[in-house]
Amino acid sequence: MSDQRLLTIPTFSIMLEHHTIMRDIIREMDEKSEPYVREATFISRLHRYIQGQNKDKQKQLRTAFSTENLLAAHILVDKDEFGGESRLIFDRSVIGVFRLFDRSLFQDLTDVALKIQLGGIRLLLAKFQSNTLLFSDSDLDFKELIDELFHRLSELLNSIRLNLVKMQMINQELSEASELAAKSDNSQVFSVLQRESIEKISLLLSRHILPTRQFLDEKSRLTDGPNLFECLQSLRSQFEHHQDYQRSTAMLKYEVSFNSFHSQISKVSQSVDQFLARSKKRLKQFNAIEAAFSDLVKELDETRHNLKRSQIDGQFARDNGSFLGLMQQARPKVLRISSSEAYLNNVVSDIEARVADQDLLENNRYVDLVSSKDDSTERRLERAECIYNLVKQMKMTEYQDLTLALQRRLKGNLPDYHFIDLLEGLNFLMRSNEMLDGHAVKVTNFRNRIVQGDTVYLYRKIRTERVTQ
């Protein structure tokens, strides 16, 4: 390593420019659950990275990432020797910055980490209840405790938010991996991937999701002291008692925020439970099929080596149970769409009609549309365009019930509003990325009702979520 030294800002700038080095180092630390990295591992990773750089860049990287320079720049807080190995311990704030670059590096919250966070909040609550403070900003001890309290609550809130994002991402990745495994033609690949998915998702559930959900449950009762919400309520009472209503309101806002996370993480937990149930069922079915196939192969070999046997004995099917009733099942019928002239004519006619309608709507050529009875077609297209313009002007945000929000806009701006107008507006909105403005559409299983005259319409709620890049 180089003997040259750089200041903290130039060193950190180089580390940010080549952040993949630190990203791999942090992932190595997380996989081994260690708060340090071995110096030999660090040097090896750096050496592999600089091989693809020019000579000037290699010299710069050796200087910036040298152990002596990182210690002098206060990026490393310590270097020690343990078990014959040299270990490097990075400043936690530095590690935190690099974690922001990659969702997979967000710090996991375990039961132990959450209890440590709660213990700190309980300690601060005890000091506020000790009757030794003046509850005035002029009291330096009180001011210091207030700053520490809000710092801890904000840090806990952010940790849970990032952890929730990571849980959702891991859950999605494992679900997709499981689906790919189910489609694999190789039985061994399916078996291995399915078992690995079950192990990983089970670990995620037991170590992270369930402890966090219990921590955020306001109804949970802990033997060693008050839970998070009880602490926040006690703090709110203390501030109200001393007429500090601004900080009392802040405690209430924290309660609401933590409670909202509980509902979100409960949804992740339910999704994980469903994933595990599906995966275990698939694996059970796969093992049953494999066992039956193995027995069938043995019976088949008997027919090949035993000249007295030309067929598999029916007792095999009766003993196994997997093949009973198989011959009674009708064979699937082939749907020959490609050879059906009528079907192809219908497809072509439908495409031509849709192209003509789209061209007509875009050019506003309503005068060309004359019905043999009245002008209902023209008025319908004009109304559709009016609905389109209203929906296009609608400010898109994170709606819990997009259908209801859209109905309120259309109902107040359209004469003779009817439920069919709402369906038209939803159709425009769901098909336009421009109107969605970077929001993802989630159709939920929660139901709501809309009343139109004497008719009640039942529908599933549609939620919109901002897609973060």
Solvent accessible surface area in square Angstrom, and as a share of the most:
residue,aa,sasa,rsa
1,M,101,0.45
2,S,27,0.18
3,D,129,0.67
4,Q,99,0.44
5,R,123,0.45
6,L,56,0.28
7,L,140,0.70
8,T,61,0.36
9,I,138,0.70
10,P,53,0.33
11,T,0,0.00
12,F,47,0.20
13,S,56,0.36
14,I,15,0.07
15,M,0,0.00
16,L,62,0.31
17,E,105,0.47
18,H,12,0.05
19,H,64,0.28
20,T,37,0.21
21,I,0,0.00
22,M,0,0.00
23,R,75,0.27
24,D,38,0.20
25,I,1,0.01
26,I,0,0.00
27,R,77,0.28
28,E,51,0.23
29,M,13,0.06
30,D,54,0.28
31,E,128,0.58
32,K,100,0.42
33,S,100,0.64
34,E,39,0.17
35,P,99,0.62
36,Y,32,0.12
37,V,3,0.02
38,R,60,0.22
39,E,26,0.11
40,A,79,0.61
41,T,42,0.24
42,F,1,0.00
43,I,69,0.35
44,S,52,0.34
45,R,34,0.12
46,L,3,0.02
47,H,101,0.45
48,R,147,0.53
49,Y,49,0.19
50,I,3,0.02
51,Q,102,0.45
52,G,73,0.70
53,Q,54,0.24
54,N,101,0.52
55,K,172,0.73
56,D,120,0.62
57,K,48,0.20
58,Q,35,0.16
59,K,122,0.52
60,Q,69,0.31
61,L,0,0.00
62,R,90,0.33
63,T,6,0.04
64,A,0,0.00
65,F,0,0.00
66,S,0,0.00
67,T,4,0.03
68,E,78,0.35
69,N,0,0.00
70,L,0,0.00
71,L,65,0.32
72,A,56,0.43
73,A,2,0.02
74,H,143,0.64
75,I,3,0.01
76,L,4,0.02
77,V,84,0.48
78,D,65,0.34
79,K,75,0.32
80,D,41,0.21
81,E,124,0.55
82,F,135,0.56
83,G,76,0.73
84,G,79,0.76
85,E,78,0.35
86,S,22,0.15
87,R,41,0.15
88,L,0,0.00
89,I,47,0.24
90,F,7,0.03
91,D,40,0.21
92,R,214,0.78
93,S,77,0.50
94,V,16,0.09
95,I,14,0.07
96,G,30,0.29
97,V,55,0.31
98,F,1,0.01
99,R,26,0.09
100,L,110,0.55
101,F,102,0.42
102,D,35,0.18
103,R,90,0.33
104,S,40,0.26
105,L,2,0.01
106,F,15,0.06
107,Q,101,0.45
108,D,50,0.26
109,L,9,0.04
110,T,27,0.16
111,D,55,0.29
112,V,96,0.55
113,A,32,0.25
114,L,1,0.01
115,K,120,0.51
116,I,119,0.60
117,Q,30,0.14
118,L,5,0.03
119,G,34,0.32
120,G,10,0.10
121,I,1,0.00
122,R,45,0.16
123,L,109,0.54
124,L,9,0.05
125,L,10,0.05
126,A,56,0.43
127,K,89,0.38
128,F,2,0.01
129,Q,81,0.36
130,S,52,0.33
131,N,142,0.73
132,T,109,0.63
133,L,26,0.13
134,L,135,0.67
135,F,30,0.13
136,S,43,0.28
137,D,77,0.40
138,S,94,0.61
139,D,26,0.14
140,L,145,0.72
141,D,90,0.47
142,F,2,0.01
143,K,77,0.33
144,E,121,0.54
145,L,22,0.11
146,I,7,0.03
147,D,75,0.39
148,E,64,0.29
149,L,0,0.00
150,F,52,0.22
151,H,107,0.48
152,R,71,0.26
153,L,0,0.00
154,S,54,0.35
155,E,82,0.37
156,L,0,0.00
157,L,24,0.12
158,N,63,0.32
159,S,28,0.18
160,I,2,0.01
161,R,101,0.37
162,L,41,0.20
163,N,2,0.01
164,L,8,0.04
165,V,41,0.24
166,K,20,0.08
167,M,3,0.01
168,Q,77,0.34
169,M,43,0.19
170,I,44,0.22
171,N,15,0.07
172,Q,102,0.45
173,E,93,0.42
174,L,18,0.09
175,S,24,0.15
176,E,90,0.40
177,A,38,0.29
178,S,1,0.01
179,E,66,0.30
180,L,125,0.62
181,A,0,0.00
182,A,43,0.34
183,K,154,0.65
184,S,38,0.24
185,D,153,0.79
186,N,76,0.39
187,S,43,0.27
188,Q,119,0.53
189,V,61,0.35
190,F,21,0.09
191,S,8,0.05
192,V,78,0.45
193,L,65,0.32
194,Q,0,0.00
195,R,108,0.39
196,E,75,0.34
197,S,5,0.03
198,I,25,0.13
199,E,116,0.52
200,K,118,0.50
201,I,0,0.00
202,S,41,0.26
203,L,106,0.53
204,L,11,0.05
205,L,23,0.11
206,S,66,0.43
207,R,113,0.41
208,H,24,0.11
209,I,0,0.00
210,L,69,0.34
211,P,18,0.11
212,T,1,0.00
213,R,79,0.29
214,Q,108,0.48
215,F,21,0.09
216,L,0,0.00
217,D,42,0.22
218,E,79,0.35
219,K,163,0.69
220,S,16,0.11
221,R,171,0.62
222,L,60,0.30
223,T,151,0.88
224,D,102,0.53
225,G,25,0.24
226,P,50,0.31
227,N,2,0.01
228,L,0,0.00
229,F,4,0.02
230,E,52,0.23
231,C,0,0.00
232,L,0,0.00
233,Q,73,0.33
234,S,35,0.23
235,L,0,0.00
236,R,60,0.22
237,S,64,0.42
238,Q,42,0.19
239,F,1,0.00
240,E,77,0.35
241,H,145,0.65
242,H,77,0.34
243,Q,134,0.59
244,D,30,0.16
245,Y,132,0.50
246,Q,157,0.70
247,R,47,0.17
248,S,5,0.03
249,T,66,0.38
250,A,24,0.18
251,M,0,0.00
252,L,80,0.40
253,K,133,0.56
254,Y,29,0.11
255,E,18,0.08
256,V,96,0.55
257,S,37,0.24
258,F,0,0.00
259,N,67,0.34
260,S,48,0.31
261,F,19,0.08
262,H,44,0.19
263,S,55,0.36
264,Q,67,0.30
265,I,2,0.01
266,S,21,0.13
267,K,92,0.39
268,V,10,0.05
269,S,0,0.00
270,Q,107,0.48
271,S,44,0.28
272,V,0,0.00
273,D,69,0.36
274,Q,110,0.49
275,F,3,0.01
276,L,17,0.09
277,A,63,0.49
278,R,103,0.38
279,S,1,0.01
280,K,114,0.48
281,K,127,0.54
282,R,61,0.22
283,L,24,0.12
284,K,153,0.65
285,Q,91,0.40
286,F,33,0.14
287,N,65,0.33
288,A,59,0.46
289,I,116,0.59
290,E,65,0.29
291,A,58,0.45
292,A,7,0.06
293,F,123,0.51
294,S,53,0.34
295,D,57,0.29
296,L,53,0.26
297,V,57,0.33
298,K,129,0.55
299,E,43,0.19
300,L,71,0.35
301,D,50,0.26
302,E,83,0.37
303,T,23,0.14
304,R,160,0.58
305,H,151,0.67
306,N,56,0.29
307,L,176,0.87
308,K,193,0.82
309,R,67,0.25
310,S,104,0.67
311,Q,144,0.64
312,I,59,0.30
313,D,82,0.43
314,G,38,0.37
315,Q,80,0.36
316,F,27,0.11
317,A,27,0.21
318,R,142,0.52
319,D,105,0.54
320,N,46,0.24
321,G,42,0.40
322,S,71,0.46
323,F,56,0.23
324,L,109,0.54
325,G,39,0.37
326,L,106,0.53
327,M,174,0.78
328,Q,149,0.66
329,Q,127,0.56
330,A,97,0.75
331,R,215,0.78
332,P,128,0.80
333,K,194,0.82
334,V,109,0.63
335,L,145,0.72
336,R,169,0.62
337,I,69,0.35
338,S,99,0.64
339,S,86,0.56
340,S,40,0.26
341,E,132,0.59
342,A,69,0.53
343,Y,97,0.37
344,L,87,0.43
345,N,83,0.43
346,N,101,0.52
347,V,56,0.32
348,V,80,0.46
349,S,64,0.41
350,D,67,0.35
351,I,97,0.49
352,E,112,0.50
353,A,53,0.41
354,R,167,0.61
355,V,97,0.55
356,A,59,0.45
357,D,88,0.45
358,Q,97,0.43
359,D,62,0.32
360,L,18,0.09
361,L,46,0.23
362,E,115,0.52
363,N,81,0.41
364,N,77,0.40
365,R,95,0.35
366,Y,27,0.10
367,V,127,0.73
368,D,89,0.46
369,L,39,0.20
370,V,131,0.75
371,S,36,0.23
372,S,120,0.77
373,K,188,0.80
374,D,75,0.39
375,D,63,0.33
376,S,44,0.28
377,T,40,0.23
378,E,43,0.19
379,R,134,0.49
380,R,150,0.55
381,L,32,0.16
382,E,75,0.34
383,R,70,0.25
384,A,12,0.10
385,E,52,0.23
386,C,56,0.33
387,I,3,0.01
388,Y,78,0.30
389,N,68,0.35
390,L,25,0.12
391,V,1,0.01
392,K,103,0.44
393,Q,128,0.57
394,M,17,0.07
395,K,158,0.67
396,M,16,0.07
397,T,60,0.35
398,E,101,0.45
399,Y,45,0.17
400,Q,129,0.57
401,D,19,0.10
402,L,0,0.00
403,T,5,0.03
404,L,46,0.23
405,A,18,0.14
406,L,0,0.00
407,Q,15,0.07
408,R,166,0.61
409,R,73,0.27
410,L,0,0.00
411,K,113,0.48
412,G,67,0.64
413,N,86,0.44
414,L,11,0.05
415,P,96,0.60
416,D,135,0.70
417,Y,22,0.08
418,H,88,0.39
419,F,29,0.12
420,I,105,0.53
421,D,6,0.03
422,L,0,0.00
423,L,81,0.40
424,E,60,0.27
425,G,0,0.00
426,L,23,0.11
427,N,65,0.33
428,F,34,0.14
429,L,1,0.01
430,M,77,0.35
431,R,191,0.70
432,S,26,0.17
433,N,129,0.66
434,E,137,0.61
435,M,15,0.07
436,L,18,0.09
437,D,77,0.40
438,G,42,0.40
439,H,12,0.05
440,A,30,0.23
441,V,41,0.23
442,K,91,0.38
443,V,80,0.46
444,T,17,0.10
445,N,120,0.61
446,F,130,0.54
447,R,145,0.53
448,N,43,0.22
449,R,155,0.57
450,I,6,0.03
451,V,92,0.53
452,Q,39,0.17
453,G,65,0.63
454,D,154,0.80
455,T,65,0.38
456,V,83,0.48
457,Y,54,0.21
458,L,98,0.49
459,Y,27,0.10
460,R,102,0.37
461,K,62,0.26
462,I,18,0.09
463,R,41,0.15
464,T,1,0.00
465,E,59,0.26
466,R,113,0.41
467,V,72,0.41
468,T,86,0.50
469,Q,203,0.90
